[in-house]
Amino acid sequence: MTPAAAAIAAFAPAEAETAPAAVLLFAGQSFHPLPSGALFWPAENALLVADLHLEKLSSFARRGSLLPPYDTGLTLSRLEADLAATGATELIALGDSFHRDEGTTTLLEADRQRLAALLARLRWTWISGNHDPAPHALGGHCVAVLERAGLLLTHQPRAGRPGLVAGHLHPSARIAINGRSVRRPCFVHDGRVLVLPAYGTSTGTLNILDPAFAGLLHPPALEVVMTGRDRVYPVSPRRLVRELTGW
């Protein structure tokens, strides 16, 4: 076990090491959070992902950055692995799937073919985000929001609507033990609003104790599941800490 995994496991339930795949119960539905940041919905045989930010480094390159634009291929590899592991027949992307609207036109040919193959065999819904609000013609269905089984699937989370599932904020959690700390992307909900971590390989994170989350989630009702390299870890909200260098 890596030091980061050990730190997370120290705050996880005692039975976590021998427990089966984690189950996240939300709004009457059961989900399986994955270490990649995807959320598998068995009742719909659907995989939910948020904030892929495909073509992010390509966008940076056009603005003078020297970073190699290989993030799209890495993210697609992660997605292919999760689809194979879960057997999902539907993909629901919760917005900011592309870092910019024009990202749909700048895909490398190999990435375009891989994405086309996925679109051809899956029921695929693109929910618009603040980075990619415009519909596109890659395939699948482009919508602003999606209502399914009493849930409202959207990009930007907001308080007040029970059963809302969103992304946008790139949530992460930090825990500390014995003078060391670890920060990892996380799934977080309060029974009314569920926020997924960012899925893209080039995305950042935001601590769920950051002011950006204030008023969105009800702290006494929080359920937090942190992602590790090979598994996920339920963590008590009492163990959360703010960023060590301040907000």
DAZIKA-V615112 format. One record per backbone hydrogen bond with DSSP energy under -0.5 kcal/mol. NH is the residue of the N-H (numbers start at 0). CO is the residue of the C=O. E is the energy in kcal/mol with one decimal. If there is no record, write none. Layout:
# DAZIKA-V615112
NH&CO&E + NH&CO&E
This chain:
# DAZIKA-V615112
5&1&-2.7 + 6&2&-2.2 + 7&3&-2.1 + 8&4&-3.0 + 9&5&-1.7 + 10&6&-0.6 + 10&7&-1.5 + 11&7&-0.5 + 11&8&-0.8 + 15&12&-2.1 + 17&14&-1.2 + 18&14&-1.0 + 23&30&-3.3 + 24&22&-0.6 + 25&23&-0.5 + 25&28&-2.7 + 28&25&-2.1 + 30&23&-2.2 + 31&39&-2.8 + 32&30&-0.6 + 33&37&-2.7 + 36&33&-1.9 + 38&47&-2.5 + 39&31&-2.7 + 40&45&-3.3 + 41&39&-0.7 + 43&40&-1.2 + 44&40&-0.9 + 44&41&-0.6 + 45&40&-1.9 + 46&89&-2.6 + 47&38&-3.0 + 47&45&-0.5 + 48&91&-2.2 + 49&196&-0.5 + 50&94&-1.8 + 52&95&-2.7 + 53&96&-3.2 + 55&52&-1.2 + 58&54&-1.8 + 59&55&-2.0 + 60&56&-2.4 + 61&57&-1.7 + 62&58&-0.5 + 62&59&-1.2 + 63&60&-1.8 + 64&59&-2.4 + 69&67&-2.0 + 73&69&-1.7 + 74&70&-2.5 + 75&71&-2.5 + 76&72&-1.9 + 77&73&-2.0 + 78&74&-2.2 + 79&75&-2.8 + 80&76&-2.1 + 81&77&-2.1 + 82&78&-2.4 + 83&79&-2.1 + 84&80&-2.3 + 85&81&-2.2 + 86&82&-2.1 + 88&44&-2.2 + 89&44&-1.1 + 90&122&-2.8 + 91&46&-2.6 + 92&90&-0.5 + 92&124&-2.7 + 93&48&-3.3 + 93&91&-0.6 + 94&92&-1.0 + 98&53&-2.6 + 100&130&-0.6 + 102&99&-2.0 + 103&100&-1.5 + 104&101&-2.0 + 105&102&-0.8 + 111&107&-2.7 + 112&108&-2.2 + 113&109&-2.0 + 114&110&-2.6 + 115&111&-2.4 + 116&112&-2.1 + 117&113&-1.8 + 118&114&-2.6 + 119&115&-1.9 + 120&116&-1.0 + 120&117&-0.6 + 121&117&-1.3 + 122&88&-2.3 + 123&121&-0.7 + 124&90&-2.6 + 125&140&-3.5 + 126&92&-2.6 + 126&124&-0.6 + 127&142&-2.4 + 128&131&-0.7 + 140&123&-2.2 + 142&125&-2.8 + 142&140&-0.6 + 145&152&-2.4 + 147&150&-2.2 + 150&147&-2.5 + 151&162&-2.5 + 152&145&-3.5 + 152&150&-0.6 + 153&151&-0.6 + 153&164&-2.6 + 156&154&-0.5 + 156&166&-0.5 + 160&157&-0.6 + 161&159&-0.6 + 162&191&-0.9 + 163&160&-0.7 + 163&191&-2.0 + 164&151&-2.7 + 165&193&-2.6 + 166&154&-2.3 + 168&166&-2.2 + 170&195&-0.5 + 171&205&-2.0 + 172&183&-2.7 + 174&181&-2.3 + 175&238&-0.6 + 176&179&-3.5 + 179&176&-2.5 + 181&174&-2.5 + 183&172&-2.2 + 185&170&-2.1 + 186&224&-2.7 + 187&194&-1.8 + 188&222&-1.8 + 189&192&-1.2 + 193&163&-2.8 + 194&187&-2.9 + 195&165&-2.7 + 198&49&-2.6 + 199&50&-2.1 + 202&199&-1.1 + 205&169&-2.8 + 207&171&-2.5 + 209&206&-2.3 + 212&209&-2.2 + 213&210&-1.3 + 215&212&-2.0 + 216&212&-1.1 + 218&216&-0.8 + 220&217&-2.0 + 221&218&-1.7 + 222&188&-2.5 + 223&234&-0.7 + 224&186&-2.4 + 225&232&-2.8 + 226&184&-2.4 + 227&230&-2.6 + 232&225&-3.0 + 234&223&-2.6 + 235&10&-0.9 + 238&235&-2.1 + 239&236&-1.4 + 240&173&-2.4 + 245&242&-1.8
